[in-house]
């Protein structure tokens, strides 16, 4: 998911009275079993632990592929049907960050530094030690440090710009741009940047990169306190030496890209579908396990599948579980899925995405026309988990909700795609894309609710008389 705060939706200000539900659409005995299994026999934390043991899962990396095979194996072991990896694309290269990377100061004293590098950048071939040299801004400054630049780590203000398209250089004045180029052609070890604070955020641009053709500049982004320490010592005139071991591996493709798909086939209308999903890919900065973005969403989908099969749920429509990839690079897996399946889009009742971290599922955001059916679908879950209230927040268009995850890919064909409202005490910004995206920040009781709620909502929608009603397209503002 992208960095948009969910609190901005102002959900807490809403107080929908959750009484007088339309009758639940599914069978009550099944719902009771779903609740019982979800609450009292949860496999969620065990599965999340298994996934986090594999580690972070950058799109196109062997660890993601391993996690996809792991997830497919889990779906099979839980009794799902039609389990497969569905290819959505192919990249000309692969890249992976190996576990042994580090960055440290070795002089004037020996300290480990907290850092990341953008994905799809160059690594070192083993530990690379060099003096820290302040980045010259003018040609006159450049002349002063010219003799020190060979093998130096150049201490640079700001962080590398996140290139969206072709990776164009940051906008600087003519002279500064020339000096930047001169520095980077002077045989430096690389550039070190300082994050704004102690959170180091990982990002990257895969576009236009191949095994043979990619930028050679090494980039290290340090936590603010480590950067400040380097600058302080340089200001004092001390010799500062840094050592980085950036074990980043490129290889030649083609590298196929996949989503993981599994189903519970519908008993009456198997060609009509409710989709339950999360994204299995993650960023992969040092420390991160991709646990909350979006290991939790992947595991709530997996656990919802397990609960439904174990409860002998017999939905009228097919419930399809999809673990996307390429989400972090711009919803690539879901976008390609939608295009590949566009003939089926009018048979998809709804798409549920849980991609807001470890909080509980606190409801849905959408237009009035979808409200009665969605409220009826999650009603039994509110009854089963009275400590976790839910709301349906009415907005003028389905598009007026969080748009930074895979549900949004479906809006193009007017399919109701919902990003579950995430409610609870988790500090998402502390975790999201940072070194803290780790299983110790997962909140088990919230995830138990999330998986069970997913199962109840999907089951009810799959048993309802109709698909979730579409919003009349004419009222949907162009975007
Ligand atoms: Zn995400």
Boltz pocket constraint, residues with backbone or C-beta under 6 A from the ligand:
constraints:
  - pocket:
      binder: B
      contacts: [[A, 1], [A, 2], [A, 279], [A, 292], [A, 293], [A, 294], [A, 327], [A, 355], [A, 404], [A, 405]]
      max_distance: 6.0
